[in-house]
C-alpha cells in the first residue's frame, strides 16, 4: 500500500491509522520516484499523489484513491484507461468548506474588508466616501463548474439575491438545480 505524500505533510497519527486499517499490507509513505520504482511490482493500492507516469508500470495496482477531485489528467494518459485499476477521487469532499470560503471572499471583496482591516491597523477612520464597496444584491453570480463545489457557491449566492448562472463542460444536468 503506497501512501503517496511527503511524510512532512502527513498529519499526526494518519500513518498509524492507515497501517491499522490495512494490517495485511506493508505501508510505504513516499513520493520519491526511485523508491516507488523499486517496489512497483508489489503495489496494489495507492492513496494520495503518486508520480502519475509510474502508474502504468504497476502490474498489481488495483485501486488508486486520489486526493483530488478531477480525473482530467487521464485524457493525457490513454495507456491507463484500460490499466485494470479502479480510480476513486475526493470529489465533493471539501465542497462545504470551499463554498463557504469562496463566499467569504466574495463578501470581503464587496465590503472592502482588506481596506477596513488596514485602516483599523493604522488607527484611521474610513468614511463612506473613502471606501470602494458595492452591494451584492441583484448582481449576477457566474459559477464556472456546477458540480458539488459550484453548487455550494450557488446556493448562498441565490440566498443573497444574486441571479446565478452556472457553466459546465457537459450538457448533463446537476441535481441541485444550480
C-alpha positions in Angstrom: 0.0 0.0 0.0 1.5 3.3 -1.1 0.6 6.4 0.8 2.0 8.9 -1.8 2.6 12.0 0.2 5.7 13.6 1.7 5.9 12.4 5.3 6.4 16.0 6.5 2.9 16.9 5.1 1.2 13.9 6.7 -0.9 15.0 9.8 0.0 13.4 13.1 -1.5 9.9 13.5 -2.6 9.3 9.9 0.2 6.9 9.1 -0.6 4.7 12.1 -4.4 4.8 11.3 -3.8 3.8 7.6 -1.5 1.0 8.8 -4.1 -0.2 11.3 -6.8 -0.1 8.6 -4.8 -2.3 6.3 -2.9 -4.8 8.6 -2.3 -7.3 5.8 -0.4 -4.7 3.7 3.0 -3.3 4.0 2.8 0.5 4.1 5.2 2.8 2.2 4.9 6.5 2.7 6.8 8.4 0.0 6.5 10.3 -3.3 10.1 9.5 -4.3 10.1 8.1 -7.8 13.1 5.8 -7.3 11.8 4.4 -4.0 8.4 3.7 -5.7 10.1 2.2 -8.8 11.9 -0.3 -6.5 8.6 -1.7 -5.2 6.3 -1.0 -8.2 5.6 -4.7 -8.8 4.2 -5.1 -5.3 1.9 -2.0 -5.1 -1.8 -2.9 -5.0 -3.3 0.3 -3.5 -2.3 3.9 -3.8 -3.6 6.8 -1.8 -2.5 10.4 -2.5 -0.4 12.0 -5.1 1.9 9.4 -6.8 4.0 10.2 -9.8 1.4 9.5 -12.5 3.8 8.4 -15.1 4.6 5.4 -12.9 1.1 4.1 -12.7 1.4 2.2 -16.0 4.4 0.4 -14.6 2.5 -1.2 -11.7 1.1 -4.6 -12.8 -0.6 -5.4 -9.4 -2.2 -1.9 -8.9 -5.9 -2.5 -8.2 -7.1 0.8 -6.6 -5.9 4.4 -6.7 -7.6 6.8 -4.3 -6.5 10.2 -5.5 -6.8 13.2 -3.1 -8.1 15.5 -5.8 -11.5 15.8 -7.4 -10.8 15.8 -11.2 -9.5 13.0 -13.3 -9.0 15.0 -16.5 -5.3 14.0 -16.4 -6.4 10.6 -17.6 -7.0 12.1 -21.0 -3.3 12.7 -21.3 -2.5 9.1 -20.3 -4.5 6.8 -22.6 -2.4 3.8 -21.6 -4.1 4.0 -18.2 -7.7 3.8 -19.4 -7.6 0.0 -19.6 -4.9 -0.5 -17.0 -7.2 -2.6 -14.7 -7.2 -0.4 -11.6 -10.1 1.4 -10.1 -9.7 5.2 -9.7 -11.7 6.9 -6.9 -11.4 10.5 -6.0 -12.3 13.0 -3.4 -14.9 14.8 -5.5 -17.1 17.0 -3.3 -15.3 16.1 0.0 -14.5 19.8 0.7 -17.5 21.3 -1.0 -18.9 22.9 2.1 -15.6 24.4 3.3 -14.6 25.7 -0.2 -18.1 27.0 -0.9 -18.1 28.9 2.4 -14.6 30.2 1.7 -15.5 31.4 -1.8 -18.5 33.2 -0.5 -16.5 34.7 2.4 -14.0 36.1 -0.1 -16.8 37.5 -2.2 -18.3 39.3 0.8 -14.9 40.5 1.8 -14.4 42.0 -1.7 -17.9 43.6 -1.7 -17.4 45.2 1.7 -13.7 46.0 1.2 -12.7 44.1 4.3 -8.9 44.2 3.4 -9.1 48.0 3.3 -11.1 48.2 6.6 -8.5 46.0 8.4 -5.7 48.1 7.0 -7.4 51.3 8.2 -8.0 49.8 11.6 -4.3 48.9 11.9 -3.4 52.4 11.0 -5.9 53.8 13.5 -7.6 55.6 10.7 -11.4 56.0 10.3 -12.8 55.3 6.8 -15.8 57.4 5.9 -18.4 56.2 3.4 -16.7 58.2 0.6 -13.3 56.6 1.4 -14.4 53.0 0.7 -15.0 51.3 -2.6 -17.8 48.9 -1.6 -20.7 47.5 -3.6 -23.9 45.7 -2.9 -24.2 42.0 -4.0 -28.0 42.1 -4.2 -29.1 41.6 -7.8 -25.6 41.4 -9.2 -25.1 38.3 -11.3 -23.1 35.4 -10.0 -21.3 33.3 -12.6 -20.3 29.8 -11.3 -17.9 28.0 -13.6 -18.3 24.3 -12.9 -21.5 23.4 -11.2 -20.6 20.1 -9.6 -20.5 19.7 -5.8 -18.3 22.8 -5.3 -20.2 25.1 -7.7 -23.5 24.1 -6.1 -22.2 25.1 -2.7 -21.3 28.5 -4.1 -24.5 28.9 -6.0 -26.8 28.2 -3.0 -25.7 31.1 -0.8 -25.5 33.3 -3.9 -29.2 32.8 -4.6 -29.9 33.4 -0.9 -28.2 36.8 -1.1 -30.4 37.7 -4.1 -27.8 37.0 -6.8 -29.2 35.6 -10.0 -26.9 32.6 -10.6 -25.6 31.4 -14.0 -23.8 28.1 -14.0 -21.5 26.9 -16.7 -20.3 23.3 -17.1 -18.3 21.4 -19.6 -21.0 18.8 -20.4 -24.7 19.2 -21.0 -25.7 16.9 -18.1 -28.0 18.4 -15.5 -26.9 18.7 -11.9 -29.3 17.5 -9.2 -29.3 20.7 -7.2 -30.9 22.9 -9.9 -27.8 25.2 -9.9 
